[in-house]
Amino acid sequence: MRHDEDETIAEERNCYAELGVEESATQEEIRKAFHTQCRLLHPDKNPLDLNATSRFQSMTQAYK
């Protein structure tokens, strides 16, 4: 995937909402929210959830 495709995809979804923060959040608030979501969504923490990996990857893309 090209870089400009990544930007287009990011514009089509609300990455802030996906991380659970306001658009006015500071970088530190975004980082903390990301780490909190990592602990909750990590596939190793949710072995019975077949969608855990894709949700985790989506949240990681939102953080980027």
N, C-alpha and C positions, 0 to 999 in steps of 0.2 A: 504494500500500500504506500502510495506517495504521501509526502508531508501535507500537501494541499488537500488531499482526501481526508486526512486525519482532522484538519481544521474544519472542514465542512461537516464531518460527522459530529464533532464537538459542538458546532453551532446549532445542530438540529436537536440536540438533547440538552437538558439543563444539568450540567455537571455539578453545580452547587447543590441542587436539590438531591442529586444522587448521593452526595457526601453528607447531606443533612445540615448544610450551613446556608446562611444568607449570602446573597451576592456581594454584600459589603463586608464579608468576613475577612479578617486579616490572614496573612500567610500562616501565622502560628495557629490560628483557629482551624484553618483548612488542614494543616498537618496533623493536629490533634484528632480532628474528625476522621481523617484517613486512617490513622492508627487504630482508632476505636473500631471503625468498620472492618479493618483487617482482622482484628481479634474476633469479631462476631461472624464474619462471612468466610473465614478461611476454610477451604475444603477439608483440612485435617480436623477441624472442630465440628464439621457437619458431614460425617461420613455417609449418612443415610440420604442426604439431599443430593439427588442426581444433577441439580442445576447449580450446585455450590461453586463449581469451578468457573462456569460462565459468569455468574454473578460477581465473583471475586475479580475476574479479569475485567469486567465492565467497570467495576468500581475503581480498579487500578488505572484504567484508561481515563476515567473522569478526573482522577487526581493529576494525571499528567497534563 
